[in-house]
Amino acid sequence: MFVYGSKKMSRVLIIGAGWTGASAAHKLRENNHDVLIVEKDQEVGGHSRSGRIKNIVWEPYGAHIFHTSNEEVADFVKKFGMKKNYEHKVLTKVMLDGKYETFSWPPQIEELKKLKNWREISKELNSLPNNPEGENFIDYIISMMGKTLYEMFIEGYSIKQWGDELNNLSSRFAPKRIELRDDGYKRLFRDKYEFFPEKGVTPIIENILQDIEILFSNEVNINNISDLAKDFDYIIMTCPLDSFLGRDTLKWKGIRLEPKHFEVGENEFQTESYVINYPGLEVPYTRTIETKHATGQKVNGTIVAEEYPGSSDRHYPILTPENIYENENNNLKDEISSNFKQSVIFAGRLANYSYINQDQAILQGFAAADLVRKNTL
């Protein structure tokens, strides 16, 4: 530790410069702790980072809309430039009788009443339990909306997204992703605050890390961290733990984005909406993402990214009813901690093997910083 005034301050090594690492680093530096971030890539932002093609903002790792009801988080991101309000609405295109019909996502009962088979759907809905039930994903969703709507809106998308894992996927994943609505509310999220930065997320995280020392293009692991870590009192890990130990014991589902450039005017778009879901198996991708809708960027041209499943990236944890990989991740935490004399704090979606939103990632960063601060006082 080093002394700042009359207080002993800690030296903290943070692995990863995504939302969690950045928010932890900023809070610690704000309280005069000595912080170093090690980032395996050449830029910050992690899974939420934005990019540019022909000066058009796009999202290499999928759509990321910032939403929260937490006042502290909202104030934090606004301070660094996250000020542009946004209302995220998603469309779904379903193939019916040889042509695409467009629906809101989540599905709205009033829209569904126009379907030819509404009478059959209505009977299914009337026979459902008061609350969705079932340990696996499929049973839970069918108990929420019935078999017909499951097959229309969910089944094909989920087969494409999860493949063979779908039959073993826990129902715990469902409430975060799927609803059936009857209230006319068309926005996807119900949080008090919703933003989309005009230049993408990366510049926001760069602002947060403006005064933080970062070692880029450095991927640390159990075999090479010793010399780097020896001068630090705490280690905050936001990286995948099996990878840190040189293993591959945790299973994830990854996506890949194929961006396509279109010549349109500065106020024009190629698609109807920022995000459009395609649940049918007639197309290989799950959705299209045209970020220009969200940024409001005034630029000639646009980028439409088709989102495909099947990459080796770690985007979605595979949550089983038996908690197989969550339990394994906890074992890895114990093993890693036992290898260090320093206190090791695990934070963020990768280190905790969890599916979380951006505001939750920030809160985990704050919590990690608070642990260091409380133990230092």
C-alpha positions in Angstrom: 0.0 0.0 0.0 1.0 3.6 -0.4 0.1 6.6 1.8 -1.9 9.5 0.5 -2.2 12.2 3.2 -3.0 10.3 6.4 -4.7 7.4 4.7 -3.2 4.2 3.4 -4.3 3.7 -0.2 -4.2 0.4 -2.2 -2.7 -0.5 -5.4 -5.2 -2.3 -7.6 -4.7 -4.4 -10.7 -7.8 -4.7 -12.9 -8.1 -7.3 -15.7 -10.3 -6.0 -18.4 -11.4 -2.6 -19.7 -15.1 -3.1 -20.3 -17.9 -1.5 -18.3 -17.1 -3.3 -15.1 -13.3 -2.7 -15.1 -13.8 0.9 -16.2 -16.3 1.8 -13.5 -14.2 0.1 -10.8 -11.1 1.8 -12.0 -12.7 5.2 -12.0 -14.2 4.9 -8.6 -10.9 3.8 -7.1 -8.9 6.5 -8.8 -11.5 9.0 -7.7 -10.6 8.0 -4.2 -6.8 8.2 -4.8 -6.1 4.5 -5.1 -3.4 3.5 -7.6 -4.9 1.6 -10.5 -3.6 -0.3 -13.5 -5.8 -1.9 -16.1 -4.6 -4.8 -18.3 -6.6 -5.2 -21.5 -6.1 -8.0 -23.9 -7.4 -6.0 -26.9 -6.2 -2.8 -28.4 -9.2 -0.7 -27.3 -11.6 -0.4 -24.4 -15.3 -1.3 -24.2 -15.3 -5.1 -24.1 -18.5 -6.7 -25.3 -20.3 -3.3 -25.6 -17.7 -1.6 -27.8 -18.7 0.3 -30.9 -16.9 0.6 -34.2 -17.0 2.5 -37.5 -17.2 1.5 -41.1 -16.9 4.4 -43.6 -17.4 6.7 -40.6 -20.7 5.0 -39.8 -21.1 3.8 -36.2 -22.0 0.2 -35.8 -21.8 -2.5 -33.1 -19.4 -5.4 -33.8 -20.8 -7.5 -30.9 -24.5 -6.8 -31.3 -27.1 -4.2 -30.2 -26.3 -2.5 -26.8 -29.0 -0.1 -25.6 -28.2 1.6 -22.3 -31.1 1.4 -19.9 -31.4 1.7 -16.1 -33.6 2.8 -13.3 -30.7 3.3 -11.0 -30.1 7.0 -10.3 -26.4 6.6 -9.4 -25.7 4.7 -12.6 -27.6 7.2 -14.7 -25.8 10.1 -13.2 -22.5 8.4 -13.7 -22.8 7.7 -17.4 -24.4 11.1 -18.1 -21.3 12.7 -16.6 -19.2 11.1 -19.4 -21.4 11.9 -22.3 -24.2 9.3 -22.2 -26.9 12.0 -22.7 -28.9 11.2 -25.8 -32.3 9.9 -24.9 -33.6 6.9 -26.8 -36.7 4.7 -26.9 -35.8 1.2 -28.1 -38.6 -0.6 -30.0 -38.0 -4.0 -31.7 -39.8 -5.5 -34.6 -40.3 -9.2 -35.5 -40.8 -10.4 -39.0 -42.7 -13.7 -39.2 -43.2 -15.7 -42.4 -46.9 -16.3 -42.9 -48.5 -17.7 -46.1 -45.3 -17.0 -48.1 -44.7 -13.4 -47.0 -43.4 -11.5 -44.0 -45.8 -10.0 -41.5 -44.4 -7.5 -39.0 -45.2 -7.5 -35.3 -44.0 -5.7 -32.3 -41.6 -7.4 -30.0 -42.5 -8.5 -27.4 -45.8 -9.6 -29.1 -48.9 -7.6 -28.3 -52.3 -9.3 -27.9 -54.1 -6.6 -29.9 -51.8 -7.3 -32.9 -52.2 -11.0 -32.6 -55.9 -10.8 -32.8 -55.6 -10.0 -36.5 -54.1 -13.5 -37.2 -56.2 -16.1 -39.0 -55.6 -18.6 -36.3 -56.3 -16.2 -33.4 -59.2 -18.4 -32.2 -56.8 -21.3 -31.7 -54.3 -19.0 -30.0 -56.9 -17.6 -27.7 -58.0 -21.0 -26.6 -54.4 -21.9 -25.7 -53.9 -18.6 -23.8 -57.1 -19.2 -21.8 -55.8 -22.6 -20.7 -52.4 -21.4 -19.4 -51.5 -21.3 -15.8 -51.7 -18.0 -14.0 -47.9 -17.8 -13.9 -45.3 -19.4 -16.2 -43.8 -22.6 -14.9 -41.3 -25.2 -15.8 -37.6 -25.8 -15.2 -36.5 -25.8 -18.8 -36.7 -23.0 -21.3 -39.2 -24.6 -23.7 -41.7 -25.7 -21.1 -41.6 -22.3 -19.4 -42.2 -20.3 -22.6 -45.1 -22.6 -23.8 -46.7 -22.1 -20.3 -46.3 -18.3 -20.9 -47.8 -18.0 -24.4 -48.9 -21.4 -25.7 -47.5 -23.7 -28.3 -48.7 -21.8 -31.4 -47.1 -18.5 -30.4 -44.0 -20.3 -29.2 -43.6 -21.9 -32.6 -44.3 -18.6 -34.4 -42.0 -16.2 -32.4 -39.6 -18.3 -30.3 -38.8 -21.7 -31.6 -36.9 -21.0 -34.8 -35.0 -18.1 -33.3 -34.0 -20.2 -30.3 -32.9 -23.2 -32.4 -30.7 -20.9 -34.4 -29.3 -19.2 -31.3 -28.8 -22.2 -29.0 -28.7 -25.3 -31.3 -28.5 -28.5 -29.3 -28.3 -26.6 -26.0 -31.9 -25.4 -26.3 -33.4 -28.6 -24.8 -31.2 -28.3 -21.8 -31.5 -24.5 -21.3 -32.8 -23.4 -17.9 -36.0 -21.4 -17.6 -34.1 -18.8 -15.6 -32.9 -17.3 -18.8 -36.5 -16.7 -20.1 -37.9 -13.9 -18.0 -35.0 -11.6 -19.0 -35.7 -12.1 -22.7 -39.3 -12.9 -23.4 -42.8 -11.5 -22.6 -46.3 -11.6 -23.9 -47.9 -8.2 -23.6 -51.5 -6.8 -23.5 -50.8 -3.2 -22.4 -49.9 -1.5 -25.7 -46.4 -0.6 -24.4 -44.2 -0.9 -27.5 -40.8 -0.1 -26.0 -38.7 -3.1 -25.1 -37.4 -1.8 -21.8 -39.4 -0.2 -18.9 -36.5 1.5 -17.1 -36.7 5.1 -16.1 -33.6 6.0 -18.2 -32.7 4.9 -21.7 -29.8 6.3 -23.7 -27.9 5.7 -26.9 -24.7 7.7 -27.4 -24.4 9.3 -30.8 -20.8 8.1 -31.3 -21.4 4.7 -29.8 -20.4 3.2 -26.4 -16.6 3.2 -26.9 -16.1 7.0 -26.5 -18.1 6.9 -23.3 -15.8 4.3 -21.7 -12.8 6.1 -23.0 -14.0 9.2 -21.1 -14.4 7.2 -17.9 -10.8 5.9 -18.3 -9.3 9.2 -19.3 -6.8 9.3 -16.3 -6.3 5.6 -15.9 -3.2 3.8 -16.9 -3.9 0.9 -19.3 -1.7 -1.8 -20.7 -3.2 -2.7 -24.1 -2.7 -6.0 -26.0 -1.8 -7.8 -22.8 -3.7 -11.0 -22.0 -2.7 -12.2 -18.6 -3.2 -15.7 -17.3 -2.1 -17.8 -14.3 1.3 -18.4 -15.9 2.3 -14.9 -16.6 0.6 -12.7 -14.0 3.1 -13.1 -11.1 5.6 -10.4 -12.1 2.8 -8.0 -12.9 0.7 -8.6 -9.8 3.5 -8.7 -7.2 3.3 -4.9 -6.5 -0.5 -4.8 -6.1 -2.7 -5.3 -3.0 -5.8 -6.3 -4.9 -6.8 -7.9 -8.2 -10.1 -7.3 -9.8 -10.8 -9.9 -12.4 -13.4 -9.3 -15.1 -12.1 -12.0 -17.5 -13.3 -15.5 -18.1 -11.9 -17.7 -15.4 -11.4 -20.9 -17.2 -9.4 -19.1 -19.9 -7.3 -17.4 -17.2 -6.4 -20.9 -15.9 -5.7 -22.1 -19.5 -8.8 -24.3 -19.6 -12.0 -24.5 -21.6 -14.5 -25.8 -19.0 -17.2 -23.2 -19.3 -19.6 -23.3 -22.2 -20.9 -20.1 -23.9 -22.9 -19.3 -27.0 -21.3 -16.7 -29.2 -22.6 -14.6 -32.1 -20.9 -13.0 -35.1 -22.0 -9.9 -37.0 -21.7 -9.6 -40.7 -21.9 -5.9 -41.6 -23.2 -4.7 -45.0 -22.8 -1.2 -46.3 -25.7 0.5 -48.1 -25.7 3.8 -50.0 -28.5 5.9 -48.6 -28.9 9.5 -47.8 -27.8 11.0 -44.5 -31.4 10.9 -43.2 -32.3 7.6 -44.7 -32.2 4.0 -43.6 -32.1 0.6 -45.2 -34.4 -1.3 -42.8 -37.5 -0.4 -40.8 -36.0 -0.4 -37.4 -32.7 -0.5 -35.4 -33.4 -4.2 -34.5 -35.5 -6.6 -36.4 -35.9 -10.2 -35.3 -36.2 -13.1 -37.8 -37.4 -16.1 -35.9 -38.0 -18.3 -39.0 -35.6 -21.0 -40.1 -35.9 -19.7 -43.7 -33.0 -17.3 -43.0 -29.8 -18.3 -41.2 -29.4 -15.1 -39.1 -31.4 -14.2 -36.0 -31.8 -10.5 -36.5 -30.6 -7.4 -38.3 -29.1 -4.4 -36.5 -29.0 -0.9 -38.2 -27.3 1.2 -35.5 -27.9 4.4 -37.4 -31.5 4.3 -36.2 -30.3 4.6 -32.6 -27.4 7.0 -33.0 -29.3 9.5 -35.2 -26.0 10.0 -37.0 -26.2 12.4 -39.9 -24.1 10.6 -42.5 -24.4 9.3 -46.0 -24.7 5.5 -46.0 -25.7 3.0 -43.4 -24.5 -0.3 -42.0 -26.9 -3.2 -41.5 -25.4 -6.1 -39.6 -26.8 -9.5 -39.8 -26.4 -11.4 -36.5 -25.5 -15.1 -36.8 -25.0 -17.6 -34.0 -22.0 -19.9 -33.7 -18.9 -17.9 -33.0 -16.3 -18.8 -30.3 -16.9 -15.6 -28.5 -18.4 -15.6 -25.0 -21.7 -13.8 -25.3 -24.3 -15.8 -23.6 -23.7 -18.2 -20.7 -25.5 -21.6 -21.0 -27.7 -21.7 -17.9 -28.7 -25.3 -17.2 -31.4 -26.4 -14.7 -28.6 -28.1 -12.7 -26.4 -25.0 -12.6 -23.5 -27.0 -14.1 -21.4 -24.1 -15.3 -22.3 -21.7 -12.5 -21.0 -24.3 -10.0 -17.9 -24.8 -12.1 -17.3 -21.1 -12.2 -17.5 -20.9 -8.4 -14.9 -23.7 -8.2 -12.6 -21.7 -10.5 -13.0 -18.7 -8.2 -11.8 -20.7 -5.2 -8.9 -22.1 -7.2 -7.8 -18.7 -8.5 -8.0 -17.1 -5.1 -5.9 -19.8 -3.5 -3.0 -18.9 -5.9 -2.7 -15.3 -4.7 -1.6 -13.7 -1.5 -3.6 -10.6 -2.6 -7.3 -10.4 -2.3 -9.0 -11.3 -5.6 -12.4 -9.8 -6.5 -14.5 -11.2 -9.3 -16.8 -8.8 -11.1 -18.7 -8.6 -14.4 -20.4 -11.0 -16.7 -17.4 -13.0 -17.8 -15.9 -13.5 -14.3 -19.3 -14.3 -12.8 -20.5 -16.4 -15.8 -23.8 -14.4 -16.0 -26.0 -12.6 -18.4 -26.2 -9.0 -17.2 -27.1 -5.6 -18.7 -24.7 -2.7 -19.0 -26.0 -0.9 -15.8 -25.5 -4.1 -13.8 -22.0 -4.4 -15.1 -21.3 -0.9 -13.8 -22.9 -1.7 -10.4 -20.6 -4.7 -10.1 -17.7 -2.4 -10.9 -18.8 0.0 -8.1 -19.2 -3.0 -5.7 -15.7 -4.2 -6.5 -14.3 -0.7 -5.8 -16.2 -0.5 -2.6 -14.7 -3.8 -1.3 -11.3 -2.4 -1.8 -12.1 0.9 -0.2 -13.7 -0.7 2.9 -10.8 -3.0 3.4 -8.3 -0.2 3.0 -9.8 2.2 5.5 
